[in-house]
């Protein structure tokens, strides 16, 4: 009698999580102490409290997550399609986020504003982000669906892949909306990825995201660094990709409905105001931050 693949998948996911955490910690140390492209001043920003922080944390997240997928994926049995999906979504979202961060344009008008500008033929950095996230999200969803079809001997429908692409792109945008206080976006990423790992069997992408986020959380909570668009967009995209890899059909539709609802709500209400006025959410949001 052959052994169930579930225990092996759980071991694999655990090893991927630990590898991602260790690798990201090393990369983050090198970025904090070594020479960086463009000099450190280019990546420095002022946070909500008036403290100087660095956006290099976002670079560490992209490099740690995608590097783990590329280097450890073959050993862990991640497969070429899933590895490529993580590389495309992570690097694509990180690149377009860095364009937005480093240009520091003043054309930020919210999702509706950027879509309106795009409809008028004006390409803002925000509308460029929408196009890139939509394209890389669709490619990522198609790749994980191809991997699932190869493993099960059947194909998934094109509509399911389109919904999956929308989940990946929407999650990338949504994560960025939470990156307004130290540690908040990383906590959302961890709270989203960890149940996928815990409920298995097999959540390799979620394990990589959880390990990467855990490695970066202490400095983010301390207010020494922040994800910026460079890190928040790929964080959300990779969590969305893990959701798409796990679920199909109604699960994807439910995820898309939740993401869409929260994104539309963000146009009308402040997430920070809601969190700070809600017991439980307020304490969870502040957990780990130093008292001022």
Secondary structure, 3 states (H helix, E strand, C coil): CCCCHHHHHHHHHHHHHHHHHHHHHHHHHHHHHCCCCCCHHHHEEECCCCCEEECHHHHHHHHHHHHHHHHHHHHHCCCHHHHHHHHHHHHHHHHHHHHHHHHCCCCCCHHHHHHHHHHCCCCCHHHHHHHHHHHHHHHHHHHHHHHHHHHHCCCCCHHHHHHHHHHHHHHHHHHHHHCCCCCHHHHHHHHHHHHHHHHCCCCHHHHHHHHHHHHHHHHHHCCCECCHHHHHHHHHHHHHHHHHHHCCCHHHHHHHHHHHHHHHHHCCCCHHHHHHCCCCHHHHHHCCCCCC
